[in-house]
Amino acid sequence: MATSIRLDPEIEQRLDHLAVMTGRTKAYYLRELVTNGLEDLEDFYLASATMERVRKGQEPVYSLEDVERQRGLAD
């Protein structure tokens, strides 16, 4: 899938420099950024959405004791 983005000139210069110095393409580094950064973004934003549902009482919350008891791990 082809996608276009607008980069600040400073970011584009840094990307150009990295590509020239390493012999790789800018597209390679952009794919690396997306691939490696997407997991962090998912973790942050999905956790944030879950916490908002917890605050609103829309998401169940379990204590450690509840989980241990349900799993047969209670003393």
PDB file of N, CA, C and O in Angstrom, chain B, residues numbered from 101:
ATOM      1  N   MET B 101       0.852  -1.176   0.000  1.00  0.00           N
ATOM      2  CA  MET B 101       0.000   0.000   0.000  1.00  0.00           C
ATOM      3  C   MET B 101       0.895   1.234   0.000  1.00  0.00           C
ATOM      4  O   MET B 101       1.773   1.379   0.850  1.00  0.00           O
ATOM      5  N   ALA B 102       0.671   2.080  -0.921  1.00  0.00           N
ATOM      6  CA  ALA B 102       1.426   3.325  -0.997  1.00  0.00           C
ATOM      7  C   ALA B 102       0.730   4.382  -0.146  1.00  0.00           C
ATOM      8  O   ALA B 102      -0.491   4.535  -0.188  1.00  0.00           O
ATOM      9  N   THR B 103       1.530   5.098   0.620  1.00  0.00           N
ATOM     10  CA  THR B 103       1.017   6.160   1.479  1.00  0.00           C
ATOM     11  C   THR B 103       1.985   7.326   1.407  1.00  0.00           C
ATOM     12  O   THR B 103       3.195   7.127   1.298  1.00  0.00           O
ATOM     13  N   SER B 104       1.467   8.526   1.465  1.00  0.00           N
ATOM     14  CA  SER B 104       2.355   9.685   1.462  1.00  0.00           C
ATOM     15  C   SER B 104       2.192  10.441   2.772  1.00  0.00           C
ATOM     16  O   SER B 104       1.108  10.487   3.354  1.00  0.00           O
ATOM     17  N   ILE B 105       3.283  11.026   3.218  1.00  0.00           N
ATOM     18  CA  ILE B 105       3.263  11.855   4.428  1.00  0.00           C
ATOM     19  C   ILE B 105       4.069  13.119   4.165  1.00  0.00           C
ATOM     20  O   ILE B 105       4.954  13.142   3.310  1.00  0.00           O
ATOM     21  N   ARG B 106       3.754  14.146   4.899  1.00  0.00           N
ATOM     22  CA  ARG B 106       4.520  15.388   4.812  1.00  0.00           C
ATOM     23  C   ARG B 106       5.473  15.418   6.006  1.00  0.00           C
ATOM     24  O   ARG B 106       5.067  15.206   7.149  1.00  0.00           O
ATOM     25  N   LEU B 107       6.723  15.680   5.723  1.00  0.00           N
ATOM     26  CA  LEU B 107       7.735  15.757   6.772  1.00  0.00           C
ATOM     27  C   LEU B 107       8.225  17.185   6.900  1.00  0.00           C
ATOM     28  O   LEU B 107       8.309  17.914   5.911  1.00  0.00           O
ATOM     29  N   ASP B 108       8.545  17.580   8.114  1.00  0.00           N
ATOM     30  CA  ASP B 108       9.205  18.865   8.304  1.00  0.00           C
ATOM     31  C   ASP B 108      10.541  18.813   7.577  1.00  0.00           C
ATOM     32  O   ASP B 108      11.162  17.752   7.506  1.00  0.00           O
ATOM     33  N   PRO B 109      10.985  19.925   7.042  1.00  0.00           N
ATOM     34  CA  PRO B 109      12.262  19.932   6.307  1.00  0.00           C
ATOM     35  C   PRO B 109      13.435  19.369   7.125  1.00  0.00           C
ATOM     36  O   PRO B 109      14.285  18.661   6.584  1.00  0.00           O
ATOM     37  N   GLU B 110      13.480  19.677   8.400  1.00  0.00           N
ATOM     38  CA  GLU B 110      14.573  19.178   9.247  1.00  0.00           C
ATOM     39  C   GLU B 110      14.550  17.648   9.340  1.00  0.00           C
ATOM     40  O   GLU B 110      15.594  17.000   9.268  1.00  0.00           O
ATOM     41  N   ILE B 111      13.359  17.084   9.498  1.00  0.00           N
ATOM     42  CA  ILE B 111      13.222  15.629   9.570  1.00  0.00           C
ATOM     43  C   ILE B 111      13.606  15.005   8.233  1.00  0.00           C
ATOM     44  O   ILE B 111      14.286  13.979   8.195  1.00  0.00           O
ATOM     45  N   GLU B 112      13.177  15.616   7.152  1.00  0.00           N
ATOM     46  CA  GLU B 112      13.516  15.093   5.827  1.00  0.00           C
ATOM     47  C   GLU B 112      15.025  15.125   5.592  1.00  0.00           C
ATOM     48  O   GLU B 112      15.588  14.188   5.025  1.00  0.00           O
ATOM     49  N   GLN B 113      15.678  16.202   6.026  1.00  0.00           N
ATOM     50  CA  GLN B 113      17.132  16.292   5.888  1.00  0.00           C
ATOM     51  C   GLN B 113      17.823  15.183   6.687  1.00  0.00           C
ATOM     52  O   GLN B 113      18.771  14.560   6.210  1.00  0.00           O
ATOM     53  N   ARG B 114      17.344  14.951   7.886  1.00  0.00           N
ATOM     54  CA  ARG B 114      17.942  13.894   8.708  1.00  0.00           C
ATOM     55  C   ARG B 114      17.757  12.532   8.050  1.00  0.00           C
ATOM     56  O   ARG B 114      18.674  11.710   8.026  1.00  0.00           O
ATOM     57  N   LEU B 115      16.560  12.307   7.517  1.00  0.00           N
ATOM     58  CA  LEU B 115      16.277  11.049   6.831  1.00  0.00           C
ATOM     59  C   LEU B 115      17.148  10.901   5.584  1.00  0.00           C
ATOM     60  O   LEU B 115      17.694   9.828   5.328  1.00  0.00           O
ATOM     61  N   ASP B 116      17.276  11.970   4.818  1.00  0.00           N
ATOM     62  CA  ASP B 116      18.156  11.957   3.641  1.00  0.00           C
ATOM     63  C   ASP B 116      19.590  11.619   4.041  1.00  0.00           C
ATOM     64  O   ASP B 116      20.241  10.781   3.417  1.00  0.00           O
ATOM     65  N   HIS B 117      20.063  12.274   5.071  1.00  0.00           N
ATOM     66  CA  HIS B 117      21.434  12.058   5.541  1.00  0.00           C
ATOM     67  C   HIS B 117      21.641  10.599   5.951  1.00  0.00           C
ATOM     68  O   HIS B 117      22.636   9.979   5.574  1.00  0.00           O
ATOM     69  N   LEU B 118      20.710  10.061   6.715  1.00  0.00           N
ATOM     70  CA  LEU B 118      20.812   8.673   7.155  1.00  0.00           C
ATOM     71  C   LEU B 118      20.851   7.732   5.954  1.00  0.00           C
ATOM     72  O   LEU B 118      21.652   6.798   5.913  1.00  0.00           O
ATOM     73  N   ALA B 119      19.990   7.980   4.988  1.00  0.00           N
ATOM     74  CA  ALA B 119      19.932   7.128   3.799  1.00  0.00           C
ATOM     75  C   ALA B 119      21.249   7.182   3.020  1.00  0.00           C
ATOM     76  O   ALA B 119      21.773   6.148   2.606  1.00  0.00           O
ATOM     77  N   VAL B 120      21.776   8.389   2.823  1.00  0.00           N
ATOM     78  CA  VAL B 120      23.025   8.537   2.075  1.00  0.00           C
ATOM     79  C   VAL B 120      24.177   7.876   2.832  1.00  0.00           C
ATOM     80  O   VAL B 120      24.991   7.176   2.230  1.00  0.00           O
ATOM     81  N   MET B 121      24.251   8.090   4.122  1.00  0.00           N
ATOM     82  CA  MET B 121      25.373   7.574   4.904  1.00  0.00           C
ATOM     83  C   MET B 121      25.346   6.052   5.044  1.00  0.00           C
ATOM     84  O   MET B 121      26.392   5.440   5.261  1.00  0.00           O
ATOM     85  N   THR B 122      24.204   5.446   4.927  1.00  0.00           N
ATOM     86  CA  THR B 122      24.098   4.000   5.137  1.00  0.00           C
ATOM     87  C   THR B 122      23.867   3.221   3.851  1.00  0.00           C
ATOM     88  O   THR B 122      23.966   1.994   3.845  1.00  0.00           O
ATOM     89  N   GLY B 123      23.556   3.925   2.754  1.00  0.00           N
ATOM     90  CA  GLY B 123      23.305   3.249   1.497  1.00  0.00           C
ATOM     91  C   GLY B 123      21.939   2.582   1.417  1.00  0.00           C
ATOM     92  O   GLY B 123      21.694   1.772   0.523  1.00  0.00           O
ATOM     93  N   ARG B 124      21.060   2.916   2.337  1.00  0.00           N
ATOM     94  CA  ARG B 124      19.691   2.373   2.296  1.00  0.00           C
ATOM     95  C   ARG B 124      18.751   3.475   1.799  1.00  0.00           C
ATOM     96  O   ARG B 124      19.123   4.647   1.737  1.00  0.00           O
ATOM     97  N   THR B 125      17.549   3.081   1.453  1.00  0.00           N
ATOM     98  CA  THR B 125      16.589   4.071   0.955  1.00  0.00           C
ATOM     99  C   THR B 125      15.836   4.731   2.112  1.00  0.00           C
ATOM    100  O   THR B 125      15.756   4.204   3.222  1.00  0.00           O
ATOM    101  N   LYS B 126      15.294   5.897   1.802  1.00  0.00           N
ATOM    102  CA  LYS B 126      14.437   6.559   2.798  1.00  0.00           C
ATOM    103  C   LYS B 126      13.218   5.695   3.077  1.00  0.00           C
ATOM    104  O   LYS B 126      12.758   5.618   4.216  1.00  0.00           O
ATOM    105  N   ALA B 127      12.694   5.045   2.045  1.00  0.00           N
ATOM    106  CA  ALA B 127      11.528   4.170   2.232  1.00  0.00           C
ATOM    107  C   ALA B 127      11.838   3.056   3.224  1.00  0.00           C
ATOM    108  O   ALA B 127      10.983   2.685   4.029  1.00  0.00           O
ATOM    109  N   TYR B 128      13.038   2.528   3.171  1.00  0.00           N
ATOM    110  CA  TYR B 128      13.430   1.473   4.120  1.00  0.00           C
ATOM    111  C   TYR B 128      13.294   1.991   5.550  1.00  0.00           C
ATOM    112  O   TYR B 128      12.693   1.332   6.399  1.00  0.00           O
ATOM    113  N   TYR B 129      13.847   3.160   5.809  1.00  0.00           N
ATOM    114  CA  TYR B 129      13.808   3.706   7.171  1.00  0.00           C
ATOM    115  C   TYR B 129      12.400   4.095   7.603  1.00  0.00           C
ATOM    116  O   TYR B 129      12.049   3.953   8.774  1.00  0.00           O
ATOM    117  N   LEU B 130      11.601   4.579   6.675  1.00  0.00           N
ATOM    118  CA  LEU B 130      10.212   4.896   7.019  1.00  0.00           C
ATOM    119  C   LEU B 130       9.444   3.628   7.379  1.00  0.00           C
ATOM    120  O   LEU B 130       8.653   3.628   8.323  1.00  0.00           O
ATOM    121  N   ARG B 131       9.673   2.541   6.627  1.00  0.00           N
ATOM    122  CA  ARG B 131       9.034   1.255   6.974  1.00  0.00           C
ATOM    123  C   ARG B 131       9.495   0.779   8.344  1.00  0.00           C
ATOM    124  O   ARG B 131       8.689   0.287   9.133  1.00  0.00           O
ATOM    125  N   GLU B 132      10.783   0.920   8.632  1.00  0.00           N
ATOM    126  CA  GLU B 132      11.315   0.534   9.941  1.00  0.00           C
ATOM    127  C   GLU B 132      10.649   1.335  11.066  1.00  0.00           C
ATOM    128  O   GLU B 132      10.279   0.786  12.104  1.00  0.00           O
ATOM    129  N   LEU B 133      10.507   2.627  10.839  1.00  0.00           N
ATOM    130  CA  LEU B 133       9.862   3.478  11.842  1.00  0.00           C
ATOM    131  C   LEU B 133       8.427   3.053  12.106  1.00  0.00           C
ATOM    132  O   LEU B 133       7.999   2.969  13.257  1.00  0.00           O
ATOM    133  N   VAL B 134       7.696   2.788  11.054  1.00  0.00           N
ATOM    134  CA  VAL B 134       6.296   2.387  11.208  1.00  0.00           C
ATOM    135  C   VAL B 134       6.215   1.028  11.893  1.00  0.00           C
ATOM    136  O   VAL B 134       5.454   0.849  12.844  1.00  0.00           O
ATOM    137  N   THR B 135       6.992   0.087  11.411  1.00  0.00           N
ATOM    138  CA  THR B 135       6.949  -1.264  11.970  1.00  0.00           C
ATOM    139  C   THR B 135       7.305  -1.262  13.453  1.00  0.00           C
ATOM    140  O   THR B 135       6.600  -1.857  14.269  1.00  0.00           O
ATOM    141  N   ASN B 136       8.391  -0.596  13.794  1.00  0.00           N
ATOM    142  CA  ASN B 136       8.850  -0.611  15.186  1.00  0.00           C
ATOM    143  C   ASN B 136       8.068   0.337  16.083  1.00  0.00           C
ATOM    144  O   ASN B 136       7.940   0.096  17.283  1.00  0.00           O
ATOM    145  N   GLY B 137       7.557   1.392  15.516  1.00  0.00           N
ATOM    146  CA  GLY B 137       6.836   2.369  16.323  1.00  0.00           C
ATOM    147  C   GLY B 137       5.363   2.048  16.515  1.00  0.00           C
ATOM    148  O   GLY B 137       4.752   2.518  17.475  1.00  0.00           O
ATOM    149  N   LEU B 138       4.787   1.264  15.630  1.00  0.00           N
ATOM    150  CA  LEU B 138       3.365   0.962  15.706  1.00  0.00           C
ATOM    151  C   LEU B 138       3.011   0.221  16.993  1.00  0.00           C
ATOM    152  O   LEU B 138       1.983   0.505  17.608  1.00  0.00           O
ATOM    153  N   GLU B 139       3.846  -0.716  17.399  1.00  0.00           N
ATOM    154  CA  GLU B 139       3.578  -1.463  18.625  1.00  0.00           C
ATOM    155  C   GLU B 139       3.539  -0.530  19.837  1.00  0.00           C
ATOM    156  O   GLU B 139       2.676  -0.671  20.703  1.00  0.00           O
ATOM    157  N   ASP B 140       4.467   0.416  19.897  1.00  0.00           N
ATOM    158  CA  ASP B 140       4.465   1.381  20.999  1.00  0.00           C
ATOM    159  C   ASP B 140       3.210   2.246  20.978  1.00  0.00           C
ATOM    160  O   ASP B 140       2.615   2.509  22.023  1.00  0.00           O
ATOM    161  N   LEU B 141       2.810   2.685  19.794  1.00  0.00           N
ATOM    162  CA  LEU B 141       1.594   3.500  19.683  1.00  0.00           C
ATOM    163  C   LEU B 141       0.360   2.707  20.093  1.00  0.00           C
ATOM    164  O   LEU B 141      -0.513   3.224  20.790  1.00  0.00           O
ATOM    165  N   GLU B 142       0.290   1.452  19.659  1.00  0.00           N
ATOM    166  CA  GLU B 142      -0.842   0.604  20.049  1.00  0.00           C
ATOM    167  C   GLU B 142      -0.876   0.434  21.558  1.00  0.00           C
ATOM    168  O   GLU B 142      -1.929   0.574  22.180  1.00  0.00           O
ATOM    169  N   ASP B 143       0.278   0.132  22.148  1.00  0.00           N
ATOM    170  CA  ASP B 143       0.339  -0.044  23.603  1.00  0.00           C
ATOM    171  C   ASP B 143      -0.166   1.206  24.317  1.00  0.00           C
ATOM    172  O   ASP B 143      -0.990   1.113  25.227  1.00  0.00           O
ATOM    173  N   PHE B 144       0.317   2.357  23.914  1.00  0.00           N
ATOM    174  CA  PHE B 144      -0.046   3.598  24.593  1.00  0.00           C
ATOM    175  C   PHE B 144      -1.524   3.947  24.418  1.00  0.00           C
ATOM    176  O   PHE B 144      -2.236   4.167  25.398  1.00  0.00           O
ATOM    177  N   TYR B 145      -1.976   3.996  23.174  1.00  0.00           N
ATOM    178  CA  TYR B 145      -3.332   4.463  22.916  1.00  0.00           C
ATOM    179  C   TYR B 145      -4.404   3.460  23.322  1.00  0.00           C
ATOM    180  O   TYR B 145      -5.473   3.853  23.790  1.00  0.00           O
ATOM    181  N   LEU B 146      -4.134   2.174  23.149  1.00  0.00           N
ATOM    182  CA  LEU B 146      -5.121   1.178  23.579  1.00  0.00           C
ATOM    183  C   LEU B 146      -5.182   1.104  25.095  1.00  0.00           C
ATOM    184  O   LEU B 146      -6.262   0.937  25.661  1.00  0.00           O
ATOM    185  N   ALA B 147      -4.039   1.226  25.763  1.00  0.00           N
ATOM    186  CA  ALA B 147      -4.033   1.254  27.230  1.00  0.00           C
ATOM    187  C   ALA B 147      -4.751   2.498  27.740  1.00  0.00           C
ATOM    188  O   ALA B 147      -5.491   2.435  28.722  1.00  0.00           O
ATOM    189  N   SER B 148      -4.532   3.615  27.080  1.00  0.00           N
ATOM    190  CA  SER B 148      -5.196   4.851  27.477  1.00  0.00           C
ATOM    191  C   SER B 148      -6.714   4.721  27.346  1.00  0.00           C
ATOM    192  O   SER B 148      -7.457   5.163  28.222  1.00  0.00           O
ATOM    193  N   ALA B 149      -7.166   4.118  26.259  1.00  0.00           N
ATOM    194  CA  ALA B 149      -8.609   3.925  26.053  1.00  0.00           C
ATOM    195  C   ALA B 149      -9.180   2.977  27.111  1.00  0.00           C
ATOM    196  O   ALA B 149     -10.282   3.196  27.614  1.00  0.00           O
ATOM    197  N   THR B 150      -8.436   1.936  27.442  1.00  0.00           N
ATOM    198  CA  THR B 150      -8.892   1.001  28.478  1.00  0.00           C
ATOM    199  C   THR B 150      -8.981   1.701  29.826  1.00  0.00           C
ATOM    200  O   THR B 150      -9.954   1.511  30.556  1.00  0.00           O
ATOM    201  N   MET B 151      -7.987   2.502  30.165  1.00  0.00           N
ATOM    202  CA  MET B 151      -8.012   3.224  31.446  1.00  0.00           C
ATOM    203  C   MET B 151      -9.192   4.191  31.512  1.00  0.00           C
ATOM    204  O   MET B 151      -9.786   4.373  32.575  1.00  0.00           O
ATOM    205  N   GLU B 152      -9.526   4.798  30.409  1.00  0.00           N
ATOM    206  CA  GLU B 152     -10.686   5.698  30.393  1.00  0.00           C
ATOM    207  C   GLU B 152     -11.962   4.909  30.668  1.00  0.00           C
ATOM    208  O   GLU B 152     -12.831   5.382  31.400  1.00  0.00           O
ATOM    209  N   ARG B 153     -12.088   3.716  30.093  1.00  0.00           N
ATOM    210  CA  ARG B 153     -13.257   2.876  30.376  1.00  0.00           C
ATOM    211  C   ARG B 153     -13.269   2.425  31.835  1.00  0.00           C
ATOM    212  O   ARG B 153     -14.339   2.324  32.435  1.00  0.00           O
ATOM    213  N   VAL B 154     -12.115   2.156  32.411  1.00  0.00           N
ATOM    214  CA  VAL B 154     -12.032   1.792  33.835  1.00  0.00           C
ATOM    215  C   VAL B 154     -12.524   2.959  34.681  1.00  0.00           C
ATOM    216  O   VAL B 154     -13.327   2.769  35.594  1.00  0.00           O
ATOM    217  N   ARG B 155     -12.049   4.162  34.386  1.00  0.00           N
ATOM    218  CA  ARG B 155     -12.459   5.351  35.144  1.00  0.00           C
ATOM    219  C   ARG B 155     -13.976   5.572  35.085  1.00  0.00           C
ATOM    220  O   ARG B 155     -14.588   6.024  36.052  1.00  0.00           O
ATOM    221  N   LYS B 156     -14.564   5.246  33.932  1.00  0.00           N
ATOM    222  CA  LYS B 156     -16.004   5.438  33.754  1.00  0.00           C
ATOM    223  C   LYS B 156     -16.817   4.261  34.286  1.00  0.00           C
ATOM    224  O   LYS B 156     -18.047   4.285  34.250  1.00  0.00           O
ATOM    225  N   GLY B 157     -16.127   3.231  34.781  1.00  0.00           N
ATOM    226  CA  GLY B 157     -16.827   2.057  35.291  1.00  0.00           C
ATOM    227  C   GLY B 157     -17.348   1.148  34.189  1.00  0.00           C
ATOM    228  O   GLY B 157     -18.235   0.329  34.429  1.00  0.00           O
ATOM    229  N   GLN B 158     -16.810   1.283  32.994  1.00  0.00           N
ATOM    230  CA  GLN B 158     -17.261   0.493  31.854  1.00  0.00           C
ATOM    231  C   GLN B 158     -16.384  -0.727  31.595  1.00  0.00           C
ATOM    232  O   GLN B 158     -16.671  -1.518  30.696  1.00  0.00           O
ATOM    233  N   GLU B 159     -15.339  -0.882  32.360  1.00  0.00           N
ATOM    234  CA  GLU B 159     -14.389  -1.988  32.176  1.00  0.00           C
ATOM    235  C   GLU B 159     -14.246  -2.714  33.510  1.00  0.00           C
ATOM    236  O   GLU B 159     -13.998  -2.073  34.531  1.00  0.00           O
ATOM    237  N   PRO B 160     -14.399  -4.039  33.521  1.00  0.00           N
ATOM    238  CA  PRO B 160     -14.263  -4.756  34.791  1.00  0.00           C
ATOM    239  C   PRO B 160     -12.830  -4.691  35.320  1.00  0.00           C
ATOM    240  O   PRO B 160     -11.867  -4.676  34.554  1.00  0.00           O
ATOM    241  N   VAL B 161     -12.717  -4.654  36.635  1.00  0.00           N
ATOM    242  CA  VAL B 161     -11.427  -4.614  37.312  1.00  0.00           C
ATOM    243  C   VAL B 161     -11.408  -5.754  38.320  1.00  0.00           C
ATOM    244  O   VAL B 161     -12.394  -5.988  39.019  1.00  0.00           O
ATOM    245  N   TYR B 162     -10.284  -6.463  38.394  1.00  0.00           N
ATOM    246  CA  TYR B 162     -10.165  -7.611  39.290  1.00  0.00           C
ATOM    247  C   TYR B 162      -8.978  -7.407  40.222  1.00  0.00           C
ATOM    248  O   TYR B 162      -7.922  -6.937  39.799  1.00  0.00           O
ATOM    249  N   SER B 163      -9.151  -7.756  41.474  1.00  0.00           N
ATOM    250  CA  SER B 163      -8.040  -7.688  42.415  1.00  0.00           C
ATOM    251  C   SER B 163      -7.155  -8.912  42.231  1.00  0.00           C
ATOM    252  O   SER B 163      -7.570  -9.902  41.629  1.00  0.00           O
ATOM    253  N   LEU B 164      -5.946  -8.840  42.748  1.00  0.00           N
ATOM    254  CA  LEU B 164      -5.044  -9.975  42.690  1.00  0.00           C
ATOM    255  C   LEU B 164      -5.661 -11.176  43.397  1.00  0.00           C
ATOM    256  O   LEU B 164      -5.553 -12.308  42.927  1.00  0.00           O
ATOM    257  N   GLU B 165      -6.304 -10.918  44.522  1.00  0.00           N
ATOM    258  CA  GLU B 165      -6.936 -12.001  45.274  1.00  0.00           C
ATOM    259  C   GLU B 165      -8.028 -12.689  44.443  1.00  0.00           C
ATOM    260  O   GLU B 165      -8.146 -13.914  44.464  1.00  0.00           O
ATOM    261  N   ASP B 166      -8.821 -11.901  43.717  1.00  0.00           N
ATOM    262  CA  ASP B 166      -9.860 -12.473  42.844  1.00  0.00           C
ATOM    263  C   ASP B 166      -9.255 -13.382  41.784  1.00  0.00           C
ATOM    264  O   ASP B 166      -9.745 -14.485  41.546  1.00  0.00           O
ATOM    265  N   VAL B 167      -8.194 -12.914  41.156  1.00  0.00           N
ATOM    266  CA  VAL B 167      -7.551 -13.682  40.091  1.00  0.00           C
ATOM    267  C   VAL B 167      -6.942 -14.964  40.658  1.00  0.00           C
ATOM    268  O   VAL B 167      -7.086 -16.038  40.074  1.00  0.00           O
ATOM    269  N   GLU B 168      -6.268 -14.845  41.792  1.00  0.00           N
ATOM    270  CA  GLU B 168      -5.679 -16.038  42.415  1.00  0.00           C
ATOM    271  C   GLU B 168      -6.750 -17.062  42.762  1.00  0.00           C
ATOM    272  O   GLU B 168      -6.570 -18.261  42.549  1.00  0.00           O
ATOM    273  N   ARG B 169      -7.860 -16.580  43.294  1.00  0.00           N
ATOM    274  CA  ARG B 169      -8.948 -17.471  43.676  1.00  0.00           C
ATOM    275  C   ARG B 169      -9.553 -18.147  42.439  1.00  0.00           C
ATOM    276  O   ARG B 169      -9.819 -19.349  42.458  1.00  0.00           O
ATOM    277  N   GLN B 170      -9.767 -17.384  41.374  1.00  0.00           N
ATOM    278  CA  GLN B 170     -10.336 -17.937  40.135  1.00  0.00           C
ATOM    279  C   GLN B 170      -9.410 -18.958  39.486  1.00  0.00           C
ATOM    280  O   GLN B 170      -9.868 -19.895  38.833  1.00  0.00           O
ATOM    281  N   ARG B 171      -8.126 -18.777  39.666  1.00  0.00           N
ATOM    282  CA  ARG B 171      -7.137 -19.667  39.047  1.00  0.00           C
ATOM    283  C   ARG B 171      -6.691 -20.797  39.987  1.00  0.00           C
ATOM    284  O   ARG B 171      -5.824 -21.597  39.634  1.00  0.00           O
ATOM    285  N   GLY B 172      -7.288 -20.856  41.181  1.00  0.00           N
ATOM    286  CA  GLY B 172      -6.924 -21.899  42.133  1.00  0.00           C
ATOM    287  C   GLY B 172      -5.547 -21.701  42.739  1.00  0.00           C
ATOM    288  O   GLY B 172      -4.892 -22.670  43.124  1.00  0.00           O
ATOM    289  N   LEU B 173      -5.103 -20.464  42.827  1.00  0.00           N
ATOM    290  CA  LEU B 173      -3.784 -20.169  43.357  1.00  0.00           C
ATOM    291  C   LEU B 173      -3.826 -19.570  44.765  1.00  0.00           C
ATOM    292  O   LEU B 173      -2.781 -19.285  45.350  1.00  0.00           O
ATOM    293  N   ALA B 174      -5.023 -19.380  45.304  1.00  0.00           N
ATOM    294  CA  ALA B 174      -5.167 -18.782  46.631  1.00  0.00           C
ATOM    295  C   ALA B 174      -4.611 -19.729  47.690  1.00  0.00           C
ATOM    296  O   ALA B 174      -4.670 -20.949  47.543  1.00  0.00           O
ATOM    297  N   ASP B 175      -4.080 -19.157  48.739  1.00  0.00           N
ATOM    298  CA  ASP B 175      -3.518 -19.970  49.843  1.00  0.00           C
ATOM    299  C   ASP B 175      -4.579 -20.756  50.555  1.00  0.00           C
ATOM    300  O   ASP B 175      -4.278 -21.485  51.500  1.00  0.00           O
TER     301      ASP B 175
END
